[in-house]
Amino acid sequence: MDSEKVFELEEDNDVCVSFSDPHDNTYVSLTGVGHVTRDSGLINKFWNSDTSKMVKFFEIAKAKAQDGTPNLGEHEKFGTE
């Protein structure tokens, strides 16, 4: 992966991800440490579906900022009696 962002991340792995919806006065800013991965299993786990952990995380952060309840979809238990 050769891109300017990959180069920047290799030089300084402090990251910030921000979300804003000024219409609703919603602002979320997350900071941490990042790194580049080529692990497709890890990528799919965190990024490639509506049920991914990152999508859920952003939904929870958005709800928290708006004093609301996150929309995490429907939950069902299987294999229980």
Distance bins in CASP14 RR format, pairs under 12 A and 6 or more apart:
PFRMAT RR
TARGET T0000
AUTHOR 0000-0000-0000
RMODE 2
METHOD distances of the structure
MODEL  1
1 7 0 0 0 0 1 0 0 0 0 0 0
1 9 0 0 0 0 1 0 0 0 0 0 0
1 10 0 0 0 0 0 1 0 0 0 0 0
1 35 0 0 0 0 0 1 0 0 0 0 0
1 36 1 0 0 1 0 0 0 0 0 0 0
1 37 0 0 0 0 1 0 0 0 0 0 0
1 38 1 0 0 1 0 0 0 0 0 0 0
1 43 0 0 0 0 0 1 0 0 0 0 0
2 10 0 0 0 0 0 1 0 0 0 0 0
2 36 0 0 0 0 0 1 0 0 0 0 0
3 9 0 0 0 0 1 0 0 0 0 0 0
3 10 0 0 0 0 0 1 0 0 0 0 0
3 36 0 0 0 0 1 0 0 0 0 0 0
4 10 0 0 0 0 0 1 0 0 0 0 0
4 11 0 0 0 0 0 1 0 0 0 0 0
5 11 0 0 0 0 0 1 0 0 0 0 0
5 12 0 0 0 0 0 1 0 0 0 0 0
5 13 0 0 0 0 0 1 0 0 0 0 0
5 15 0 0 0 0 0 1 0 0 0 0 0
5 34 0 0 0 0 0 1 0 0 0 0 0
5 36 0 0 0 0 1 0 0 0 0 0 0
6 13 0 0 0 0 0 1 0 0 0 0 0
6 34 0 0 0 0 0 1 0 0 0 0 0
6 35 0 0 0 0 0 1 0 0 0 0 0
6 36 1 0 1 0 0 0 0 0 0 0 0
6 37 0 0 0 0 0 1 0 0 0 0 0
6 38 0 0 0 0 0 1 0 0 0 0 0
7 13 0 0 0 0 0 1 0 0 0 0 0
7 36 0 0 0 0 1 0 0 0 0 0 0
8 14 0 0 0 0 0 1 0 0 0 0 0
8 15 0 0 0 0 1 0 0 0 0 0 0
8 34 0 0 0 0 0 1 0 0 0 0 0
8 36 0 0 0 0 0 1 0 0 0 0 0
9 15 1 0 0 1 0 0 0 0 0 0 0
9 16 0 0 0 0 0 1 0 0 0 0 0
9 32 0 0 0 0 0 1 0 0 0 0 0
9 33 0 0 0 0 1 0 0 0 0 0 0
9 34 1 0 0 1 0 0 0 0 0 0 0
9 35 1 0 0 1 0 0 0 0 0 0 0
9 36 1 0 1 0 0 0 0 0 0 0 0
9 37 0 0 0 0 0 1 0 0 0 0 0
10 34 0 0 0 0 0 1 0 0 0 0 0
10 35 0 0 0 0 1 0 0 0 0 0 0
10 36 1 0 0 1 0 0 0 0 0 0 0
11 36 0 0 0 0 0 1 0 0 0 0 0
12 32 0 0 0 0 0 1 0 0 0 0 0
12 33 0 0 0 0 0 1 0 0 0 0 0
12 34 0 0 0 0 1 0 0 0 0 0 0
12 35 0 0 0 0 0 1 0 0 0 0 0
13 31 0 0 0 0 0 1 0 0 0 0 0
13 32 0 0 0 0 1 0 0 0 0 0 0
13 33 1 0 1 0 0 0 0 0 0 0 0
13 34 1 0 1 0 0 0 0 0 0 0 0
13 35 1 0 1 0 0 0 0 0 0 0 0
13 36 0 0 0 0 1 0 0 0 0 0 0
14 30 0 0 0 0 0 1 0 0 0 0 0
14 31 1 0 0 1 0 0 0 0 0 0 0
14 32 1 0 0 1 0 0 0 0 0 0 0
14 33 1 0 0 1 0 0 0 0 0 0 0
14 34 1 0 0 1 0 0 0 0 0 0 0
14 35 0 0 0 0 0 1 0 0 0 0 0
15 29 0 0 0 0 0 1 0 0 0 0 0
15 30 0 0 0 0 1 0 0 0 0 0 0
15 31 1 0 0 1 0 0 0 0 0 0 0
15 32 1 0 1 0 0 0 0 0 0 0 0
15 33 1 0 0 1 0 0 0 0 0 0 0
15 34 1 0 1 0 0 0 0 0 0 0 0
15 35 0 0 0 0 1 0 0 0 0 0 0
15 36 0 0 0 0 0 1 0 0 0 0 0
16 28 0 0 0 0 0 1 0 0 0 0 0
16 29 1 0 0 1 0 0 0 0 0 0 0
16 30 1 0 0 1 0 0 0 0 0 0 0
16 31 1 0 1 0 0 0 0 0 0 0 0
16 32 1 0 0 1 0 0 0 0 0 0 0
16 33 0 0 0 0 0 1 0 0 0 0 0
16 34 0 0 0 0 0 1 0 0 0 0 0
17 28 0 0 0 0 1 0 0 0 0 0 0
17 29 1 0 0 1 0 0 0 0 0 0 0
17 30 1 0 1 0 0 0 0 0 0 0 0
17 31 0 0 0 0 1 0 0 0 0 0 0
17 32 0 0 0 0 1 0 0 0 0 0 0
17 34 0 0 0 0 0 1 0 0 0 0 0
17 54 0 0 0 0 1 0 0 0 0 0 0
17 57 0 0 0 0 1 0 0 0 0 0 0
17 58 0 0 0 0 1 0 0 0 0 0 0
17 61 0 0 0 0 1 0 0 0 0 0 0
18 26 0 0 0 0 0 1 0 0 0 0 0
18 27 1 0 0 1 0 0 0 0 0 0 0
18 28 1 0 0 1 0 0 0 0 0 0 0
18 29 1 0 1 0 0 0 0 0 0 0 0
18 30 1 0 0 1 0 0 0 0 0 0 0
18 31 0 0 0 0 1 0 0 0 0 0 0
18 58 0 0 0 0 0 1 0 0 0 0 0
18 61 0 0 0 0 0 1 0 0 0 0 0
18 62 0 0 0 0 0 1 0 0 0 0 0
18 65 0 0 0 0 0 1 0 0 0 0 0
19 26 1 0 0 1 0 0 0 0 0 0 0
19 27 1 0 0 1 0 0 0 0 0 0 0
19 28 1 0 1 0 0 0 0 0 0 0 0
19 29 1 0 0 1 0 0 0 0 0 0 0
19 30 0 0 0 0 1 0 0 0 0 0 0
19 54 0 0 0 0 0 1 0 0 0 0 0
19 57 0 0 0 0 0 1 0 0 0 0 0
19 58 1 0 0 1 0 0 0 0 0 0 0
19 59 0 0 0 0 0 1 0 0 0 0 0
19 60 0 0 0 0 0 1 0 0 0 0 0
19 61 1 0 0 1 0 0 0 0 0 0 0
19 62 1 0 0 1 0 0 0 0 0 0 0
19 63 0 0 0 0 0 1 0 0 0 0 0
19 64 0 0 0 0 0 1 0 0 0 0 0
19 65 0 0 0 0 1 0 0 0 0 0 0
19 66 0 0 0 0 0 1 0 0 0 0 0
20 26 1 0 0 1 0 0 0 0 0 0 0
20 27 1 0 1 0 0 0 0 0 0 0 0
20 28 1 0 0 1 0 0 0 0 0 0 0
20 29 0 0 0 0 1 0 0 0 0 0 0
20 61 0 0 0 0 0 1 0 0 0 0 0
20 62 0 0 0 0 0 1 0 0 0 0 0
20 65 0 0 0 0 1 0 0 0 0 0 0
21 27 1 0 0 1 0 0 0 0 0 0 0
21 28 0 0 0 0 1 0 0 0 0 0 0
21 58 0 0 0 0 0 1 0 0 0 0 0
21 61 0 0 0 0 0 1 0 0 0 0 0
21 62 0 0 0 0 1 0 0 0 0 0 0
21 65 0 0 0 0 1 0 0 0 0 0 0
21 66 0 0 0 0 1 0 0 0 0 0 0
23 66 0 0 0 0 0 1 0 0 0 0 0
24 62 0 0 0 0 1 0 0 0 0 0 0
24 63 0 0 0 0 0 1 0 0 0 0 0
24 65 0 0 0 0 1 0 0 0 0 0 0
24 66 1 0 0 1 0 0 0 0 0 0 0
24 67 0 0 0 0 0 1 0 0 0 0 0
24 68 0 0 0 0 0 1 0 0 0 0 0
25 65 0 0 0 0 1 0 0 0 0 0 0
25 66 0 0 0 0 1 0 0 0 0 0 0
25 67 0 0 0 0 0 1 0 0 0 0 0
26 58 0 0 0 0 0 1 0 0 0 0 0
26 61 0 0 0 0 1 0 0 0 0 0 0
26 62 1 0 0 1 0 0 0 0 0 0 0
26 63 0 0 0 0 1 0 0 0 0 0 0
26 64 0 0 0 0 1 0 0 0 0 0 0
26 65 1 0 1 0 0 0 0 0 0 0 0
26 66 1 0 1 0 0 0 0 0 0 0 0
26 67 0 0 0 0 0 1 0 0 0 0 0
26 68 0 0 0 0 0 1 0 0 0 0 0
27 61 0 0 0 0 0 1 0 0 0 0 0
27 62 0 0 0 0 1 0 0 0 0 0 0
27 64 0 0 0 0 0 1 0 0 0 0 0
27 65 1 0 0 1 0 0 0 0 0 0 0
27 66 0 0 0 0 0 1 0 0 0 0 0
28 57 0 0 0 0 0 1 0 0 0 0 0
28 58 1 0 0 1 0 0 0 0 0 0 0
28 59 0 0 0 0 0 1 0 0 0 0 0
28 60 0 0 0 0 1 0 0 0 0 0 0
28 61 1 0 1 0 0 0 0 0 0 0 0
28 62 1 0 0 1 0 0 0 0 0 0 0
28 63 0 0 0 0 0 1 0 0 0 0 0
28 64 0 0 0 0 1 0 0 0 0 0 0
28 65 1 0 1 0 0 0 0 0 0 0 0
28 66 0 0 0 0 1 0 0 0 0 0 0
29 58 0 0 0 0 0 1 0 0 0 0 0
29 61 0 0 0 0 1 0 0 0 0 0 0
29 65 0 0 0 0 1 0 0 0 0 0 0
30 54 0 0 0 0 0 1 0 0 0 0 0
30 57 0 0 0 0 1 0 0 0 0 0 0
30 58 0 0 0 0 1 0 0 0 0 0 0
30 60 0 0 0 0 0 1 0 0 0 0 0
30 61 1 0 0 1 0 0 0 0 0 0 0
30 62 0 0 0 0 0 1 0 0 0 0 0
30 64 0 0 0 0 0 1 0 0 0 0 0
30 65 0 0 0 0 0 1 0 0 0 0 0
35 42 0 0 0 0 0 1 0 0 0 0 0
36 42 0 0 0 0 0 1 0 0 0 0 0
36 43 0 0 0 0 0 1 0 0 0 0 0
37 43 1 0 0 1 0 0 0 0 0 0 0
37 44 0 0 0 0 0 1 0 0 0 0 0
37 45 0 0 0 0 0 1 0 0 0 0 0
37 46 0 0 0 0 1 0 0 0 0 0 0
37 47 0 0 0 0 0 1 0 0 0 0 0
39 45 0 0 0 0 1 0 0 0 0 0 0
39 46 0 0 0 0 0 1 0 0 0 0 0
39 47 0 0 0 0 0 1 0 0 0 0 0
40 46 0 0 0 0 0 1 0 0 0 0 0
40 47 0 0 0 0 0 1 0 0 0 0 0
40 48 0 0 0 0 1 0 0 0 0 0 0
41 47 0 0 0 0 0 1 0 0 0 0 0
41 48 0 0 0 0 1 0 0 0 0 0 0
41 49 0 0 0 0 0 1 0 0 0 0 0
41 52 0 0 0 0 0 1 0 0 0 0 0
42 48 0 0 0 0 0 1 0 0 0 0 0
42 52 0 0 0 0 0 1 0 0 0 0 0
42 53 0 0 0 0 0 1 0 0 0 0 0
42 54 0 0 0 0 0 1 0 0 0 0 0
43 49 0 0 0 0 0 1 0 0 0 0 0
43 52 0 0 0 0 1 0 0 0 0 0 0
43 53 0 0 0 0 0 1 0 0 0 0 0
43 54 0 0 0 0 0 1 0 0 0 0 0
44 51 0 0 0 0 0 1 0 0 0 0 0
44 52 1 0 0 1 0 0 0 0 0 0 0
44 53 0 0 0 0 0 1 0 0 0 0 0
44 54 0 0 0 0 0 1 0 0 0 0 0
45 51 0 0 0 0 0 1 0 0 0 0 0
45 52 1 0 0 1 0 0 0 0 0 0 0
45 53 1 0 0 1 0 0 0 0 0 0 0
45 54 0 0 0 0 1 0 0 0 0 0 0
45 55 0 0 0 0 0 1 0 0 0 0 0
45 56 0 0 0 0 0 1 0 0 0 0 0
46 52 1 0 1 0 0 0 0 0 0 0 0
46 53 1 0 1 0 0 0 0 0 0 0 0
46 54 1 0 1 0 0 0 0 0 0 0 0
46 55 0 0 0 0 1 0 0 0 0 0 0
46 56 0 0 0 0 1 0 0 0 0 0 0
46 57 0 0 0 0 1 0 0 0 0 0 0
46 58 0 0 0 0 0 1 0 0 0 0 0
47 53 0 0 0 0 1 0 0 0 0 0 0
47 54 1 0 1 0 0 0 0 0 0 0 0
47 55 0 0 0 0 1 0 0 0 0 0 0
47 56 0 0 0 0 0 1 0 0 0 0 0
47 57 0 0 0 0 0 1 0 0 0 0 0
47 58 0 0 0 0 0 1 0 0 0 0 0
48 54 0 0 0 0 1 0 0 0 0 0 0
48 55 0 0 0 0 1 0 0 0 0 0 0
49 55 1 0 0 1 0 0 0 0 0 0 0
49 56 0 0 0 0 0 1 0 0 0 0 0
50 56 0 0 0 0 1 0 0 0 0 0 0
50 58 0 0 0 0 0 1 0 0 0 0 0
50 59 0 0 0 0 1 0 0 0 0 0 0
50 71 0 0 0 0 0 1 0 0 0 0 0
50 72 0 0 0 0 1 0 0 0 0 0 0
50 73 0 0 0 0 1 0 0 0 0 0 0
50 74 0 0 0 0 0 1 0 0 0 0 0
51 57 0 0 0 0 0 1 0 0 0 0 0
51 59 0 0 0 0 0 1 0 0 0 0 0
51 72 0 0 0 0 1 0 0 0 0 0 0
51 73 0 0 0 0 1 0 0 0 0 0 0
51 74 0 0 0 0 0 1 0 0 0 0 0
51 75 0 0 0 0 0 1 0 0 0 0 0
52 58 0 0 0 0 1 0 0 0 0 0 0
52 59 0 0 0 0 0 1 0 0 0 0 0
52 72 0 0 0 0 0 1 0 0 0 0 0
53 59 0 0 0 0 0 1 0 0 0 0 0
53 60 0 0 0 0 0 1 0 0 0 0 0
53 72 0 0 0 0 0 1 0 0 0 0 0
54 60 0 0 0 0 0 1 0 0 0 0 0
54 61 0 0 0 0 0 1 0 0 0 0 0
55 61 0 0 0 0 0 1 0 0 0 0 0
55 62 0 0 0 0 0 1 0 0 0 0 0
55 70 0 0 0 0 0 1 0 0 0 0 0
55 71 0 0 0 0 0 1 0 0 0 0 0
55 72 0 0 0 0 1 0 0 0 0 0 0
55 73 0 0 0 0 0 1 0 0 0 0 0
56 62 0 0 0 0 0 1 0 0 0 0 0
56 63 0 0 0 0 0 1 0 0 0 0 0
56 70 1 0 0 1 0 0 0 0 0 0 0
56 71 0 0 0 0 1 0 0 0 0 0 0
56 72 1 0 1 0 0 0 0 0 0 0 0
56 73 0 0 0 0 1 0 0 0 0 0 0
56 75 0 0 0 0 0 1 0 0 0 0 0
57 63 0 0 0 0 0 1 0 0 0 0 0
57 64 0 0 0 0 0 1 0 0 0 0 0
57 70 0 0 0 0 1 0 0 0 0 0 0
57 72 0 0 0 0 0 1 0 0 0 0 0
58 64 0 0 0 0 0 1 0 0 0 0 0
58 65 0 0 0 0 0 1 0 0 0 0 0
58 70 0 0 0 0 1 0 0 0 0 0 0
58 71 0 0 0 0 0 1 0 0 0 0 0
58 72 0 0 0 0 0 1 0 0 0 0 0
59 65 0 0 0 0 0 1 0 0 0 0 0
59 66 0 0 0 0 0 1 0 0 0 0 0
59 68 0 0 0 0 0 1 0 0 0 0 0
59 69 0 0 0 0 1 0 0 0 0 0 0
59 70 1 0 1 0 0 0 0 0 0 0 0
59 71 1 0 1 0 0 0 0 0 0 0 0
59 72 1 0 0 1 0 0 0 0 0 0 0
59 73 0 0 0 0 1 0 0 0 0 0 0
60 66 0 0 0 0 0 1 0 0 0 0 0
60 68 0 0 0 0 0 1 0 0 0 0 0
60 69 0 0 0 0 1 0 0 0 0 0 0
60 70 1 0 1 0 0 0 0 0 0 0 0
60 71 0 0 0 0 1 0 0 0 0 0 0
60 72 1 0 0 1 0 0 0 0 0 0 0
61 68 0 0 0 0 0 1 0 0 0 0 0
61 70 0 0 0 0 1 0 0 0 0 0 0
62 68 0 0 0 0 1 0 0 0 0 0 0
62 69 0 0 0 0 0 1 0 0 0 0 0
62 70 1 0 0 1 0 0 0 0 0 0 0
62 71 0 0 0 0 1 0 0 0 0 0 0
62 72 0 0 0 0 0 1 0 0 0 0 0
63 69 1 0 1 0 0 0 0 0 0 0 0
63 70 1 1 0 0 0 0 0 0 0 0 0
63 71 1 0 0 1 0 0 0 0 0 0 0
63 72 0 0 0 0 1 0 0 0 0 0 0
64 70 1 0 0 1 0 0 0 0 0 0 0
END
